[in-house]
Amino acid sequence: MEAQSNRRSDYKWLGFFVYALAVPLALSIWFLAVRAPLWLDETVSYWTISGGFRQIWARSVEVNSFPAYYYILWATNAVFGGREVVLRIPSILAMFAATYVFYRCARELFARSIAVVATVVFIVDSLVVFAAIDARPYAFALLATTAAIFSFIRWSETRKIHYAALLGVASAGIFYFHYLFGCIVAAFAVAYFIDRRRSPFAELRQLGVAVGCFALVMVPLLPRLWYLYQVRITPVFAGKPEFTDFLQLLFPGVVPFVFVGVVMGAALARKLSRPSDQNVRQFIMCAALALVPAVLLYAVSVATPLHIFIERYELVAVPGIALCWAWILSRVDSRLLRVLGCAALVTWSAYQNFSSPTARAHRESWKYALEFADANAAQDGSSLVICSDVPESNFQNMPTGPAGESDLFAPLSYYKVRSTVVPMPRALNEQAQLIGRRFSSQPANHERRFLALAYKRSYATLNWLESLTSTTHAFHVLGNFDGITVIEFVPRNAHGDH
């Protein structure tokens, strides 16, 4: 008995040591790419605040977003400056707060050790890792989502009216950062009616308080939501998802492999416990929080042309998914196996990220292509023909003023160029061909060198430009930077070619 007691004490200290190291090591993964250049969508965030405080509201309308995050980003830029790492600080702080709130959610449902493992699963999820340093509103949307989940769990357990009010306020707060994250409200409704299926309206007064608080906080957003409903212009920039994409969301990274190993070890050691009625209730709640938003996003994407099952929106399901995996671990009645599982999860995840050649890049950036092209064009004042990579450029008119003042060319608002820019749409459409022909037909341009820049989706336009100017210009590729190709067009008479 004494030896068994000592062994349990050793496991306790081992668990304390592993859990104390697991969270900081998992969090370190977030910062691998924190100094990376801004990618396209992050420059859209910067463009939204670059016109000053007074223009944030109008510019947020142009990019079909809500302004709360951009006011925070504007204040950060005004106080601390606009370096890439500084612009990411609000998202980092929001994700830290979301992680803490998520831990509190897990702690409401599970023992402390299980809650720590759940938090590690949450932290190392690739969607969370990306959003944590992304200068966009998704970390704040996830913070609001976890706050709403915590309120819902507390209300479900305590039946106290102030938690019902907090649930209404927190749920409405989600919409201030991104309306698609509001699908978590459907998960609350499903979990509520399943849990209270025998008497769903027994707490009608508290339901009224939750709905009333939700409606009251939503009032300022109604004009913006109505505007989004009226325009209903959402470019399809993602393909229809496959079912494997849905499974990949539910079974993230190395988590399934680690947990299957732990469960198999527990089964062999006869350390799996049978769930009680309370445990089943917990699982239903966790499953609703995971599956309802995931299924909604996937179903809409499969059944309609609106493809919204993409990474930044899938983030809403991550807290529920992490709680589901934690519930599975809670059925393992072995402290040693739980500790080993946590150690394996964080070690494996850290190794994969720190050894990845792309871990220190935060998506493709226009920075290097623009810097190179502008320096090259400055030698003789050459123009830059730039294809936008913003999907809306395919059906909006190109800017007539400075390109950097348009959201369609948001990278130019942050990575500025001195050269004259000839703006082109993303696709090779009628507008692109009209602009290209007008530019190439000007006699002065027959004798002038120019550069063309395009991301992968606009390579067809580069090929078309090469064909269009083949009699007046020779061309060759100067370089490729993060998928953005820079091509030089040189007048043929400059080479002595006639």
C-alpha positions as CSV (number, residue, x, y, z in Angstrom):
1,M,0.0,0.0,0.0
2,E,2.8,2.4,0.9
3,A,4.6,1.7,-2.5
4,Q,1.3,2.3,-4.3
5,S,0.8,5.5,-2.4
6,N,4.3,6.7,-3.3
7,R,3.7,5.8,-6.9
8,R,0.6,7.9,-6.9
9,S,2.5,10.8,-5.4
10,D,5.2,10.5,-8.0
11,Y,2.5,10.6,-10.8
12,K,1.0,13.7,-9.1
13,W,4.3,15.6,-9.2
14,L,5.0,14.3,-12.8
15,G,1.5,15.6,-13.8
16,F,2.2,19.0,-12.2
17,F,5.5,19.3,-14.0
18,V,4.1,18.3,-17.4
19,Y,1.0,20.5,-17.1
20,A,3.1,23.5,-16.0
21,L,5.4,23.2,-19.1
22,A,2.7,22.1,-21.6
23,V,0.8,25.4,-21.8
24,P,3.8,27.7,-22.2
25,L,5.3,25.3,-24.8
26,A,2.1,25.2,-26.7
27,L,1.7,29.0,-26.6
28,S,5.2,29.4,-28.0
29,I,4.0,27.9,-31.3
30,W,1.9,31.1,-31.8
31,F,4.9,33.3,-32.1
32,L,6.9,31.6,-34.8
33,A,5.5,33.9,-37.5
34,V,4.8,37.0,-35.5
35,R,7.4,39.1,-37.3
36,A,6.3,37.9,-40.8
37,P,5.1,40.5,-43.3
38,L,1.4,41.2,-43.5
39,W,-0.5,39.1,-46.0
40,L,-3.3,40.3,-48.3
41,D,-6.2,40.3,-45.8
42,E,-4.1,41.9,-43.1
43,T,-3.3,44.8,-45.4
44,V,-7.1,45.1,-45.9
45,S,-7.3,45.6,-42.1
46,Y,-4.6,48.3,-42.3
47,W,-6.3,50.0,-45.3
48,T,-9.5,50.2,-43.2
49,I,-7.8,52.3,-40.5
50,S,-5.3,54.1,-42.8
51,G,-7.9,56.8,-43.7
52,G,-8.1,57.9,-40.0
53,F,-10.7,57.4,-37.3
54,R,-13.5,59.2,-39.2
55,Q,-13.3,56.8,-42.2
56,I,-13.3,53.5,-40.3
57,W,-17.1,53.1,-40.3
58,A,-17.4,53.8,-44.0
59,R,-14.4,51.7,-44.9
60,S,-15.6,48.8,-42.8
61,V,-18.8,48.8,-44.8
62,E,-16.7,48.6,-48.1
63,V,-15.0,45.5,-46.9
64,N,-18.3,43.9,-45.6
65,S,-17.1,43.8,-42.0
66,F,-18.1,45.2,-38.6
67,P,-16.1,48.1,-37.2
68,A,-15.4,47.1,-33.6
69,Y,-12.1,45.5,-34.3
70,Y,-10.9,48.2,-36.5
71,Y,-11.3,50.9,-33.9
72,I,-9.1,48.8,-31.6
73,L,-6.6,48.4,-34.4
74,W,-6.7,52.1,-35.1
75,A,-6.0,52.9,-31.4
76,T,-3.1,50.5,-31.3
77,N,-1.6,52.0,-34.5
78,A,-2.1,55.6,-33.2
79,V,-0.3,54.8,-29.8
80,F,2.3,52.3,-30.7
81,G,2.9,52.7,-34.4
82,G,2.3,50.5,-37.4
83,R,5.0,47.9,-37.5
84,E,3.7,44.4,-38.4
85,V,4.3,42.9,-35.0
86,V,2.5,45.9,-33.3
87,L,-0.5,45.5,-35.5
88,R,-0.8,41.9,-34.4
89,I,-0.7,42.7,-30.6
90,P,-4.5,43.2,-30.3
91,S,-5.2,39.7,-31.8
92,I,-2.5,38.2,-29.5
93,L,-4.0,39.7,-26.4
94,A,-7.5,38.7,-27.5
95,M,-6.4,35.1,-28.1
96,F,-4.7,35.0,-24.7
97,A,-8.0,36.1,-23.2
98,A,-10.0,33.6,-25.2
99,T,-7.6,30.8,-24.0
100,Y,-8.2,31.8,-20.4
101,V,-12.0,31.9,-20.9
102,F,-11.9,28.6,-22.6
103,Y,-10.0,27.1,-19.7
104,R,-12.7,28.4,-17.4
105,C,-15.3,26.7,-19.7
106,A,-13.4,23.4,-19.5
107,R,-12.9,23.8,-15.7
108,E,-16.7,24.0,-15.3
109,L,-17.1,20.6,-17.0
110,F,-14.0,18.7,-16.0
111,A,-11.3,18.3,-13.4
112,R,-8.4,20.7,-13.4
113,S,-6.0,18.3,-15.2
114,I,-8.5,17.5,-17.9
115,A,-9.2,21.2,-18.3
116,V,-5.4,21.9,-18.9
117,V,-5.3,19.2,-21.6
118,A,-8.4,20.6,-23.2
119,T,-6.7,24.1,-23.2
120,V,-3.6,22.6,-24.9
121,V,-5.8,21.0,-27.6
122,F,-7.3,24.5,-28.1
123,I,-4.0,26.3,-28.2
124,V,-2.2,24.0,-30.7
125,D,-5.2,23.9,-33.1
126,S,-3.8,25.2,-36.4
127,L,-6.8,27.6,-36.8
128,V,-6.1,29.1,-33.4
129,V,-2.4,29.3,-34.1
130,F,-3.0,31.3,-37.3
131,A,-5.7,33.6,-35.8
132,A,-3.6,34.4,-32.7
133,I,-1.2,36.6,-34.7
134,D,-3.5,37.5,-37.5
135,A,-4.3,41.3,-37.8
136,R,-7.9,40.6,-38.5
137,P,-11.0,40.4,-36.2
138,Y,-11.2,36.6,-35.7
139,A,-9.3,36.4,-32.4
140,F,-11.8,38.9,-31.0
141,A,-14.7,36.9,-32.5
142,L,-13.4,33.8,-30.8
143,L,-13.0,35.6,-27.5
144,A,-16.6,36.7,-27.7
145,T,-17.6,33.1,-28.6
146,T,-15.8,31.6,-25.6
147,A,-17.3,34.2,-23.3
148,A,-20.8,33.2,-24.6
149,I,-20.0,29.5,-24.1
150,F,-18.9,30.1,-20.6
151,S,-22.1,32.1,-19.9
152,F,-24.1,29.3,-21.3
153,I,-22.4,26.6,-19.3
154,R,-22.8,28.6,-16.1
155,W,-26.4,29.3,-16.8
156,S,-27.1,25.6,-17.5
157,E,-25.5,24.6,-14.2
158,T,-26.8,27.3,-11.9
159,R,-30.1,28.4,-13.4
160,K,-29.3,31.9,-12.2
161,I,-30.9,34.8,-14.0
162,H,-27.8,37.0,-14.2
163,Y,-26.0,34.3,-16.2
164,A,-29.0,34.2,-18.6
165,A,-28.5,38.0,-19.0
166,L,-24.8,37.6,-19.5
167,L,-25.5,34.9,-22.1
168,G,-27.6,37.2,-24.1
169,V,-25.1,40.1,-24.0
170,A,-22.1,37.8,-24.8
171,S,-23.9,36.1,-27.7
172,A,-24.8,39.5,-29.2
173,G,-21.3,40.7,-28.7
174,I,-20.1,38.0,-31.1
175,F,-21.8,39.8,-34.0
176,Y,-19.8,43.0,-33.3
177,F,-16.7,41.2,-34.6
178,H,-18.1,38.7,-37.1
179,Y,-21.7,37.7,-37.9
180,L,-20.9,34.1,-39.0
181,F,-19.5,33.3,-35.6
182,G,-23.1,33.9,-34.4
183,C,-24.0,30.4,-35.6
184,I,-22.8,29.3,-32.1
185,V,-26.2,30.7,-30.9
186,A,-27.8,27.8,-32.8
187,A,-25.6,25.4,-30.8
188,F,-26.9,26.9,-27.6
189,A,-30.5,26.4,-28.7
190,V,-29.9,22.8,-29.6
191,A,-28.1,22.0,-26.4
192,Y,-30.7,23.8,-24.3
193,F,-33.7,21.9,-25.9
194,I,-32.0,18.6,-25.7
195,D,-31.1,19.1,-22.1
196,R,-34.6,20.3,-21.2
197,R,-36.6,18.3,-23.7
198,R,-39.1,17.3,-21.0
199,S,-39.9,20.9,-20.0
200,P,-38.3,23.3,-22.4
201,F,-40.3,26.3,-21.3
202,A,-40.0,25.8,-17.5
203,E,-37.6,28.7,-17.3
204,L,-39.5,31.0,-19.6
205,R,-38.6,34.1,-17.5
206,Q,-34.9,33.4,-17.8
207,L,-35.2,32.7,-21.5
208,G,-37.0,36.0,-21.9
209,V,-34.1,37.8,-20.1
210,A,-31.5,36.1,-22.3
211,V,-33.4,36.9,-25.5
212,G,-34.2,40.5,-24.4
213,C,-30.6,41.2,-23.5
214,F,-29.5,39.7,-26.8
215,A,-32.0,41.9,-28.8
216,L,-31.1,45.0,-26.9
217,V,-27.3,44.7,-27.6
218,M,-28.1,43.8,-31.2
219,V,-30.0,47.0,-32.0
220,P,-27.0,49.1,-33.1
221,L,-26.0,46.3,-35.5
222,L,-29.3,46.0,-37.3
223,P,-28.6,48.6,-40.0
224,R,-25.3,46.9,-40.8
225,L,-26.9,43.5,-40.9
226,W,-29.8,44.8,-43.1
227,Y,-27.2,46.3,-45.5
228,L,-25.4,43.0,-45.8
229,Y,-28.7,41.3,-46.5
230,Q,-29.6,43.8,-49.2
231,V,-26.3,43.7,-51.1
232,R,-25.7,40.0,-50.7
233,I,-22.6,40.2,-52.8
234,T,-20.2,37.6,-51.6
235,P,-17.6,36.4,-54.1
236,V,-16.9,32.7,-54.1
237,F,-13.2,32.6,-53.5
238,A,-13.2,29.1,-52.0
239,G,-14.2,25.9,-53.7
240,K,-17.0,23.6,-52.5
241,P,-15.7,21.7,-49.4
242,E,-15.1,18.0,-49.4
243,F,-16.3,15.7,-46.6
244,T,-12.6,15.2,-45.8
245,D,-12.4,18.9,-45.0
246,F,-15.2,18.4,-42.5
247,L,-13.5,15.5,-40.9
248,Q,-10.2,17.4,-40.7
249,L,-11.9,20.1,-38.7
250,L,-13.3,17.5,-36.2
251,F,-10.0,15.6,-36.0
252,P,-7.3,18.3,-35.9
253,G,-3.6,17.7,-36.3
254,V,-2.0,15.1,-34.1
255,V,-4.9,15.1,-31.6
256,P,-6.7,12.0,-32.8
257,F,-3.5,9.9,-32.9
258,V,-2.5,10.9,-29.3
259,F,-6.0,10.3,-27.9
260,V,-6.5,7.0,-29.7
261,G,-3.2,5.8,-28.2
262,V,-4.2,7.0,-24.7
263,V,-7.7,5.3,-25.0
264,M,-6.2,2.1,-26.3
265,G,-3.7,2.0,-23.4
266,A,-6.5,2.7,-20.9
267,A,-8.6,-0.1,-22.4
268,L,-5.8,-2.6,-22.2
269,A,-5.1,-1.6,-18.6
270,R,-8.9,-1.6,-17.9
271,K,-8.8,2.0,-16.9
272,L,-11.8,3.3,-18.9
273,S,-14.7,4.4,-16.8
274,R,-18.3,4.1,-17.7
275,P,-20.0,7.5,-18.2
276,S,-22.7,8.5,-15.8
277,D,-25.9,10.4,-16.6
278,Q,-24.1,13.7,-15.8
279,N,-21.2,12.7,-18.1
280,V,-23.6,12.0,-20.9
281,R,-25.2,15.4,-20.4
282,Q,-21.8,17.0,-20.6
283,F,-21.0,15.2,-23.8
284,I,-24.3,16.3,-25.4
285,M,-23.4,19.9,-24.6
286,C,-19.8,19.6,-25.9
287,A,-21.0,17.8,-29.1
288,A,-23.6,20.5,-29.8
289,L,-21.0,23.2,-29.4
290,A,-18.7,21.4,-31.9
291,L,-21.1,19.9,-34.4
292,V,-23.9,22.5,-34.8
293,P,-21.7,25.4,-36.1
294,A,-19.5,23.0,-38.1
295,V,-22.5,21.3,-39.8
296,L,-24.2,24.7,-40.5
297,L,-21.1,26.1,-42.2
298,Y,-20.5,22.8,-44.1
299,A,-24.2,22.4,-45.2
300,V,-24.5,25.9,-46.5
301,S,-21.3,25.5,-48.4
302,V,-22.3,22.2,-50.0
303,A,-26.0,23.2,-50.7
304,T,-25.5,26.7,-52.0
305,P,-23.0,28.8,-54.0
306,L,-22.0,30.5,-50.7
307,H,-18.8,28.7,-49.7
308,I,-18.3,29.6,-46.1
309,F,-16.7,26.4,-44.8
310,I,-13.2,28.0,-44.8
311,E,-10.6,28.1,-42.0
312,R,-11.3,31.6,-40.6
313,Y,-15.0,30.7,-40.1
314,E,-14.4,27.1,-38.9
315,L,-12.7,28.7,-35.9
316,V,-16.1,29.1,-34.2
317,A,-16.3,25.3,-33.8
318,V,-12.8,24.8,-32.2
319,P,-13.9,25.4,-28.5
320,G,-16.6,22.7,-28.8
321,I,-14.2,20.3,-30.6
322,A,-11.5,20.7,-27.9
323,L,-14.2,20.1,-25.2
324,C,-15.3,16.9,-27.0
325,W,-11.7,15.6,-27.0
326,A,-11.4,16.5,-23.3
327,W,-14.5,14.6,-22.5
328,I,-13.0,11.5,-24.1
329,L,-9.9,11.9,-22.0
330,S,-12.0,12.3,-18.9
331,R,-13.2,8.7,-19.3
332,V,-9.5,7.5,-18.9
333,D,-9.2,6.6,-15.2
334,S,-5.4,6.8,-15.2
335,R,-3.4,9.9,-14.1
336,L,-0.3,8.5,-15.7
337,L,-1.9,7.9,-19.1
338,R,-3.5,11.4,-19.1
339,V,-0.1,13.0,-18.3
340,L,1.7,11.0,-21.0
341,G,-1.0,11.9,-23.5
342,C,-0.6,15.6,-22.7
343,A,3.2,15.4,-22.9
344,A,2.9,13.6,-26.3
345,L,0.4,16.0,-27.6
346,V,2.4,19.2,-26.9
347,T,5.7,17.7,-27.8
348,W,4.5,16.3,-31.1
349,S,2.7,19.6,-32.0
350,A,5.7,21.7,-31.1
351,Y,8.1,19.5,-33.1
352,Q,5.9,19.7,-36.2
353,N,5.6,23.5,-36.0
354,F,9.2,24.3,-35.1
355,S,10.6,22.0,-37.7
356,S,8.3,23.1,-40.5
357,P,10.0,25.2,-43.2
358,T,6.8,27.3,-43.6
359,A,6.0,27.9,-39.9
360,R,7.7,31.3,-39.8
361,A,5.6,32.5,-42.8
362,H,2.1,33.9,-42.3
363,R,0.6,33.3,-45.7
364,E,1.8,34.9,-48.9
365,S,2.7,38.6,-48.7
366,W,3.0,41.3,-51.4
367,K,5.8,43.0,-49.4
368,Y,8.8,41.5,-51.2
369,A,7.4,41.7,-54.7
370,L,6.4,45.4,-54.3
371,E,9.7,46.4,-52.7
372,F,11.6,44.7,-55.5
373,A,9.4,46.0,-58.4
374,D,9.4,49.6,-57.0
375,A,13.2,49.7,-56.6
376,N,13.6,48.3,-60.1
377,A,11.1,50.7,-61.7
378,A,12.6,53.7,-59.9
379,Q,15.7,53.3,-62.2
380,D,13.9,54.9,-65.1
381,G,10.4,55.8,-63.8
382,S,8.7,52.7,-65.3
383,S,5.1,52.0,-64.5
384,L,3.8,49.0,-62.5
385,V,0.8,47.1,-64.0
386,I,-0.6,45.4,-60.9
387,C,-3.4,42.8,-60.8
388,S,-5.4,43.0,-57.6
389,D,-5.8,39.8,-55.7
390,V,-9.0,40.9,-53.9
391,P,-12.0,38.9,-55.3
392,E,-14.2,41.9,-55.4
393,S,-11.9,43.5,-58.0
394,N,-13.6,41.1,-60.6
395,F,-16.8,43.1,-60.5
396,Q,-15.8,46.5,-59.2
397,N,-14.4,49.4,-61.2
398,M,-10.7,50.0,-60.9
399,P,-9.7,53.1,-58.9
400,T,-9.1,56.3,-60.8
401,G,-7.0,57.9,-58.1
402,P,-4.0,56.5,-56.2
403,A,-4.4,52.7,-56.1
404,G,-3.3,52.5,-52.5
405,E,-6.5,54.4,-51.5
406,S,-8.7,51.6,-52.7
407,D,-9.4,48.4,-50.7
408,L,-8.8,46.5,-54.0
409,F,-5.1,47.3,-53.7
410,A,-4.8,47.3,-49.9
411,P,-1.2,46.0,-49.9
412,L,-0.2,49.4,-51.4
413,S,-1.6,51.2,-48.4
414,Y,1.0,49.6,-46.2
415,Y,3.8,48.6,-48.6
416,K,3.9,51.9,-50.5
417,V,5.5,52.3,-53.9
418,R,6.7,55.5,-55.7
419,S,6.0,54.3,-59.2
420,T,2.9,55.0,-61.2
421,V,0.5,52.1,-60.8
422,V,-1.8,50.8,-63.5
423,P,-4.6,48.8,-61.6
424,M,-6.0,45.7,-63.1
425,P,-8.7,43.3,-61.9
426,R,-7.9,39.8,-60.5
427,A,-9.5,38.0,-63.4
428,L,-8.9,38.4,-67.1
429,N,-12.3,40.0,-67.7
430,E,-13.6,42.7,-70.1
431,Q,-12.4,45.5,-67.8
432,A,-8.9,44.0,-67.6
433,Q,-8.7,43.7,-71.4
434,L,-10.0,47.2,-71.8
435,I,-7.4,48.6,-69.4
436,G,-4.6,46.6,-71.0
437,R,-5.4,47.6,-74.5
438,R,-5.8,51.3,-73.5
439,F,-2.4,51.2,-71.8
440,S,-0.6,49.3,-74.6
441,S,-2.1,51.4,-77.4
442,Q,-0.7,54.7,-76.1
443,P,2.3,55.6,-78.4
444,A,4.4,56.8,-75.5
445,N,4.2,53.4,-73.9
446,H,5.6,51.7,-77.0
447,E,9.0,53.2,-76.2
448,R,8.8,52.7,-72.4
449,R,9.7,49.8,-70.2
450,F,7.1,48.7,-67.7
451,L,6.7,45.9,-65.1
452,A,3.7,43.7,-64.4
453,L,2.9,42.0,-61.1
454,A,0.3,39.3,-60.4
455,Y,-0.4,36.6,-58.0
456,K,-1.1,33.0,-59.1
457,R,-4.8,33.6,-59.8
458,S,-3.9,36.3,-62.3
459,Y,-1.2,34.6,-64.3
460,A,-3.6,34.4,-67.2
461,T,-3.6,38.2,-67.4
462,L,0.2,38.2,-67.5
463,N,0.1,35.7,-70.4
464,W,-2.5,37.9,-72.2
465,L,-0.3,41.0,-71.7
466,E,2.7,39.2,-73.2
467,S,0.6,38.3,-76.2
468,L,-0.9,41.8,-76.5
469,T,2.5,43.6,-76.5
470,S,4.5,40.9,-78.3
471,T,5.1,43.2,-81.3
472,T,6.3,46.2,-79.2
473,H,7.9,44.6,-76.2
474,A,10.1,41.7,-75.2
475,F,9.5,40.2,-71.8
476,H,11.2,38.1,-69.2
477,V,10.5,37.1,-65.6
478,L,12.5,39.1,-63.0
479,G,11.4,37.0,-60.0
480,N,8.7,35.3,-58.1
481,F,8.0,36.4,-54.5
482,D,5.5,34.3,-52.4
483,G,3.7,33.4,-55.6
484,I,3.7,36.9,-57.0
485,T,5.5,37.0,-60.3
486,V,7.2,40.2,-61.5
487,I,7.7,40.4,-65.3
488,E,9.7,43.1,-67.1
489,F,8.5,44.4,-70.5
490,V,11.2,46.0,-72.5
491,P,10.7,47.9,-75.8
492,R,12.0,45.8,-78.7
493,N,13.9,48.7,-80.2
494,A,15.9,48.9,-76.9
495,H,17.3,45.5,-77.9
496,G,17.7,46.5,-81.5
497,D,14.9,44.1,-82.5
498,H,12.6,45.2,-85.4
